[in-house]
Amino acid sequence: MKYIIILFFIPILCFAAGSSVSVDYFVVHKPYSAAGCLEAKTQQEVDQCSEINLLKATNQMEILVGKLAKNYKENEPKLGIVFVKAQKAWSEYMALACDYQTYYSKSGSGYQSILSVCKESQILERISYLHWMLDSP
């Protein structure tokens, strides 16, 4: 019974203690930023950085798509046709998803970098999936 009482009071004591530590949002979220352009000081620098990162991610994805398409063409031509269609559909989805996610930013000065970060994030997720496809028999 005394263990139940102790377990009951521990969360209450922890909650009552609270926290007065101030943490900067960008410090906490920097590892999760797809663009990695938090060091940029001006909007022009952010736009350039995010465009470069998007281009790198796109090139990396295209290399993987090429490898998979070649593999399917040589070993499973019917699956290759499906893969090409799936990749095209994914590209259309990505464009629409980012249009949706950035809708309220369209009139802002940071729109291009916000759109690039959205696309880069989607592409990085796709790259992870394409790597899995390459590793799967």
C-alpha positions as CSV (number, residue, x, y, z in Angstrom):
1,M,0.0,0.0,0.0
2,K,2.8,2.4,0.8
3,Y,4.3,1.9,-2.7
4,I,1.0,2.9,-4.3
5,I,1.0,6.1,-2.2
6,I,4.6,6.9,-3.2
7,L,3.9,6.2,-6.9
8,F,0.8,8.5,-6.6
9,F,2.8,11.4,-5.2
10,I,5.9,11.3,-7.4
11,P,4.1,12.7,-10.5
12,I,2.4,15.3,-8.4
13,L,5.7,16.4,-6.9
14,C,7.4,16.5,-10.3
15,F,4.5,18.6,-11.8
16,A,4.5,21.0,-8.8
17,A,8.3,21.6,-9.2
18,G,7.7,23.0,-12.7
19,S,10.5,24.3,-14.9
20,S,11.9,27.8,-15.3
21,V,14.5,27.0,-17.9
22,S,14.0,29.0,-21.1
23,V,14.8,27.1,-24.2
24,D,15.2,28.7,-27.6
25,Y,12.8,27.2,-30.2
26,F,15.4,27.1,-33.0
27,V,18.0,25.5,-30.7
28,V,15.6,22.7,-29.9
29,H,14.3,22.2,-33.5
30,K,17.5,22.7,-35.5
31,P,18.2,18.9,-35.8
32,Y,14.7,18.5,-37.3
33,S,15.0,21.2,-39.9
34,A,15.0,19.7,-43.4
35,A,16.7,22.7,-45.0
36,G,19.5,23.2,-42.4
37,C,19.6,26.9,-43.3
38,L,19.2,28.2,-39.8
39,E,22.6,29.9,-40.1
40,A,21.4,32.2,-42.9
41,K,20.9,35.8,-41.9
42,T,18.8,37.3,-44.7
43,Q,15.8,36.0,-46.7
44,Q,18.0,35.9,-49.8
45,E,20.5,33.6,-48.0
46,V,17.7,31.4,-46.8
47,D,16.2,31.1,-50.3
48,Q,19.6,30.3,-51.8
49,C,20.5,27.7,-49.1
50,S,17.1,26.0,-49.3
51,E,17.2,25.9,-53.1
52,I,20.7,24.3,-53.0
53,N,19.6,21.7,-50.4
54,L,16.5,20.9,-52.5
55,L,18.6,20.4,-55.6
56,K,21.0,18.1,-53.7
57,A,18.0,16.0,-52.4
58,T,16.4,15.9,-55.8
59,N,19.6,14.7,-57.4
60,Q,20.1,12.0,-54.8
61,M,16.5,10.8,-55.3
62,E,16.9,10.8,-59.1
63,I,20.0,8.6,-58.8
64,L,18.0,6.1,-56.7
65,V,15.1,6.2,-59.1
66,G,17.4,5.5,-61.9
67,K,19.0,2.5,-60.1
68,L,15.6,1.0,-59.3
69,A,14.2,1.6,-62.9
70,K,17.3,0.0,-64.4
71,N,17.0,-3.0,-62.0
72,Y,13.3,-3.4,-62.8
73,K,13.9,-3.1,-66.5
74,E,16.5,-5.8,-66.5
75,N,14.8,-8.2,-64.0
76,E,11.1,-7.4,-63.8
77,P,9.9,-5.2,-66.7
78,K,6.2,-5.3,-65.6
79,L,7.1,-4.1,-62.1
80,G,9.3,-1.4,-63.7
81,I,6.3,0.0,-65.5
82,V,4.4,0.1,-62.2
83,F,7.3,1.7,-60.5
84,V,7.6,4.5,-63.1
85,K,3.9,5.2,-62.7
86,A,4.2,5.2,-58.9
87,Q,7.1,7.6,-59.0
88,K,5.2,10.0,-61.3
89,A,2.1,9.8,-59.0
90,W,4.3,10.4,-55.9
91,S,5.8,13.5,-57.7
92,E,2.3,14.9,-58.3
93,Y,1.4,14.1,-54.7
94,M,4.4,15.9,-53.4
95,A,3.8,19.0,-55.4
96,L,0.1,19.1,-54.3
97,A,1.0,18.4,-50.7
98,C,3.5,21.2,-50.6
99,D,1.1,23.6,-52.3
100,Y,-1.4,22.7,-49.6
101,Q,1.0,23.0,-46.7
102,T,2.4,26.4,-47.9
103,Y,-0.9,27.9,-49.0
104,Y,-1.0,30.6,-46.4
105,S,2.6,31.5,-47.1
106,K,2.2,32.3,-50.8
107,S,2.0,36.1,-50.3
108,G,4.9,36.2,-47.9
109,S,8.5,37.1,-48.7
110,G,9.7,33.7,-47.5
111,Y,7.4,31.6,-49.7
112,Q,10.1,30.2,-51.9
113,S,12.2,28.9,-49.0
114,I,9.2,27.5,-47.2
115,L,8.1,25.7,-50.4
116,S,11.7,24.4,-50.9
117,V,11.9,23.1,-47.3
118,C,8.5,21.3,-47.8
119,K,9.7,19.7,-51.0
120,E,13.0,18.8,-49.5
121,S,11.4,17.2,-46.5
122,Q,9.1,15.1,-48.8
123,I,12.0,14.1,-51.0
124,L,14.1,13.0,-48.0
125,E,11.3,10.8,-46.9
126,R,11.0,9.4,-50.4
127,I,14.8,8.8,-50.5
128,S,14.5,6.7,-47.3
129,Y,11.7,4.7,-48.9
130,L,13.7,4.2,-52.2
131,H,16.7,3.0,-50.2
132,W,14.4,0.4,-48.5
133,M,13.2,-0.7,-52.0
134,L,16.8,-1.1,-53.2
135,D,17.6,-3.2,-50.1
136,S,14.5,-5.4,-50.5
137,P,14.7,-8.4,-52.8
